[in-house]
Amino acid sequence: MMFSSDGFLIDQSPSKGPSQTHLFTSFPNSAVDLNDDDDDDLLLDNKSNTTQSYAYKPANEENLSLPLPATNKNNTNNEQLHIWQLEYYQKYFQIDTQQVLERLLGSITPKPNKSYFNSTIRHNPDLYGPFWVCVTFIITVAISGNIVAYFQLPDTDFQIDFSKITLSAILICLYWWSMPTVVYFFFRYYIKRNEYTFLELLCIYGYSLTIFIPVSILWMIPIVWLQWLLTIIASVISGSVLIVTFWPSVDSDRKSFNAISMLVVLSAHLFMAICIMMIRTYVGNMPPKKKEEPKPKPLIGRLGTNLKMGIVGLPNAGKSTFFNILTKSSVPAENFPFCTINPNESRVSVPDSRFDFLCQYYEPLSKQPAYLN
């Protein structure tokens, strides 16, 4: 049995026998549905459209790539940068204004129940704030000291005293770096605890100088006891912040030793403040050179020429009596309103033998000036 050319099954076997299974290996054209290909194409198109509706392919797909994680990038930079490169220190200056203000405020407000270090500095220590605190402190000390010197000595030639800037800068920078170094080795090798890194200690001590900036301006008040009082109060407030910061890290079994160590920290802070105050107040305040007023040139007159009498006159001297070198007698001052003379002087040396006397101020007989050389 097979398909005929018309598409019908026909039996070509000569005799009847048992049923046989027929395998359809070929089909006539009339038996094929012409719409099957269209249906298959439609299914493929629908599948393709469905896939494209969920897959987004941007035009610049080749140029886009996901950035590396921030931690991997930083680690790569740290491995490539060296300590002598400026980029190495860039991470220590990555801080915003709000964080700086919080640290400035925290350095002058001790809170025993709240750790200033853990709440503000631990997660991101910086050098930006401490650097500008020290620079501002140096400038205010120098400016306030020179302003006071200017108003205290108005009759002298004022000169800017740069020694105040130099000494205050040396002392402030030395304190900012030396004390963190001492505290770092104290915790690391004596107490055997690595609680703070050197950078964190630099940050703590740099911000601890904040309170002395307004105090250095108030030092211009010319009251000695008030200057000392402001210095002590500022040192105690700022030093107490340091004590509250370091106290939890010291050995709790040695209370007397802890108290002594914290007292040393506070004393060093107070000593630094007193030294800065002394530099601002006393260093460089030597008596400046007085203003030199031009002295009038003495008038040399001939004997007998239009002068009433020979008068020895000295500027800026006493005005009670005058000495007449011609008559060698004292004369009341009111008789010679244009003359000034030192009563202790009786005669002056004559620089030229042609002249008999020196006259600084005189009253001519004819109201005309004497003949002068």
Secondary structure, DSSP 8 states (H G I E B T S, - for coil): -EE-TTS-EE---SS--S----------GGGS-TTHHHHHHHHHHHHHHHHHHH----TTGGG------HHHHHHHHHHH--TTSGGGGGGGG---HHHHHHHHHHTTS--TTS-HIIIIITTS--SHHHHHHHHHHHHHHHHHHHHHHHHH-TTB-----HHHHHHHHHHHHHHHHHHHHHHHHIIIIIS------HHHHHHHHHHTTTTHHHHHHHTTSS-HHHHHHHHHHHHHHHHHHHHHHHGGGS-TT-HHHHHHHHHHHHHHHHHHHHHHHHHHHTTT-----B--------EEE-TTSSBSS-B---TT---SEEEETTTTEEEEGGG-TT----TT------SSTT-SEEESS--BTTSS-----
